[in-house]
Amino acid sequence: MSIATLLFLLATLVLSSLFLLCVVAGVWWFDRYDREPLHLVALEFLWGATVAPLISVMVFVLLESVGMDDGSQSTVSLLGVTLGPLVEEIAKGVGLALVVVFSSKFDNPTDGVVYGTAVGLGFAVTENITYGLAGGMNFDGPRGILLLVGGRTLLSAGVHALCSAALGGFLGHAVLSRRTVVRVGWTTAGLAVAVALHASWNMALRFAGIFTSDGSLRAWLVVMPLLYACYVAILAAFLRSEHGILKRQLAEEVDLAVAPPWVLDVIPYYRRRVRSDWWPSRRERTVLARLLTRVAFRKHALRHLPKDEATIASLEVVQLRKKLREILGSVGK
């Protein structure tokens, strides 16, 4: 491989990684009602890019050491189609589970989609670099490199995001469930869906491939845009649900005289909330919008928590209401 081709390969991998980072940022921004802390989203991306691949490699090495991987075609197919997706989705899922356990910010399905997308695309970045460097060295021109890196970025990376986002969405439903058995059921179902999606993709690649013998794309790849459309539709549906939560919960705050009636015409609507005419100070406007959305979502979550957890969580609502009254009263609105 020439120096120019090597530099082209490295530049392609860098651009691919930056593109996937931009996708994560876009999904985070799209969660416009109650955005997750950016540092947690970044940590999930890093988990997917570092810890999850390391766990996967360690498990595969262990399987090889105990003789499960003998190099035969049947064993390779088994590992690639079934065990591979299971190991990788569990490795990514551990990162999601850590946010559920150690952070109160993960409290609805939309949060799960955001965190799942981050961990999935983090994993895809590392996988793209690994496969890109290994496979790209065999190409002497840019066309093969673009097909390899571009194909993995648009297809395989998207599958990782879809699978982990599905698991994250199910975990979001698990968080909203009171009974332990229901939480376990949602989590198990989410893992099963993620593994099934991943395994289906691997099976299609192994037994059909991306290209036909004449170099054209196979017809079944038209399914991928449909899957991406489903991803966007599901995220939009979750956001619509959050809009309804804001309307209902803030209406109660207005009835309790915690908030004035005008908040119902502003806070549940993103375009109205980012305008400058509903509150004089930009800094206070940002804080106020976050407090109101936080109150609404925490109140909604209280309905799904066990009694002892709900008692503790209700103290947060009390503190948030206190801050709201201080800001609202300071200006006299």
ZILIN-V601504 format. One record per helix or strand of 3 or more residues. SS is the DSSP state (A for helix, B for strand). FROM is the first residue (numbers start at 1). TO is the last residue. If there is no record, write none. Layout:
# ZILIN-V601504
ss:SS from:FROM to:TO
ss:SS from:FROM to:TO
This chain:
# ZILIN-V601504
ss:A from:3 to:30
ss:A from:38 to:65
ss:A from:73 to:102
ss:A from:109 to:136
ss:A from:142 to:175
ss:A from:180 to:207
ss:A from:219 to:255
ss:A from:261 to:265
ss:A from:270 to:273
ss:A from:282 to:302
ss:A from:307 to:331
